[in-house]
Amino acid sequence: MAGKIEIRKSGERFRFVVLNRNGEKLLQSGQFDDKPSTKRAASSLAKAVSGAEIVDATKPAAAAAKSSARRPRMRR
């Protein structure tokens, strides 16, 4: 079984919480005014991370751009 994204109510506002398989809280969203917008945000997060890859964002932007822009030279 995978983790869960729970929609919770706090006062008059809503938020979603990402839980791991053991039920421990990993992430908590900001507050939303209504339940439908909370549900849309939670489902967008679920779709985004389901096929996500881990990217090392600690590299400087210039170095990352150079390494991805390199192409093999073609000899004529």
N, C-alpha and C positions, 0 to 999 in steps of 0.2 A: 504494500500500500504506500502511496506517495504522501507527501505532506498535504496540508489544507490551506485554503485562504478563507478565513471567516469574516463575515460582515458583522460588526458590533455597533451597538448604539450607546452613545455617551451623551446623556442629556437630550437635547433636541437634534444633535448631529450624529453622523455616522462615520465610521472608519473601517478599514479592513486590516486584518492581521495575518501575516504569513506564519504558519506553524510547520515545524518539521514532523517527521514520522512519530517522534516521541511526544508531540504536543507542546514542545517548547517554542516560545515566540522568537522568531528570527527577524521580523521586520514589521513595523507598524506605519500605516499611512498617515497623512494629514487628515484633517476633518473635511467632510462633505456635507452639504446642506440636505440632500435627499438620498434615499436608498437606491433609486435607479442609477444615479451618477456614480455612486460608490461601487455598484455592481459592474458598471461599464469599465471603470478604472481597474478593478480587480481582474476582470476577464482580459483586459488588454495586457496587464502584467503577466498573466498566466500564458497568453499566446506568445508574448515577447520572449519569455524565458524558456519556453518548452524546446525551442530549437536553437537556443543561444550558444555561442562559443565563448570561451574565456579569452579575453584580450588583455595583454600587458600594457596598461596605460601609464606605466611609470617611465617609459622611454620618452625622451624629448620629442616634440612634434616634428622637428626638422629631420632627426635621425630616422624616425618611423616613415616619413614621407620619402626619404632617399632610398631606404631599403625596399619599399613597395614599388618605387618608380623604376627600378633597375630592370632592364630587359636584356636578354642575351644578344650579343652582336651577331649580325649576319655578315658572312664573308661573300664577296662577289668575285 
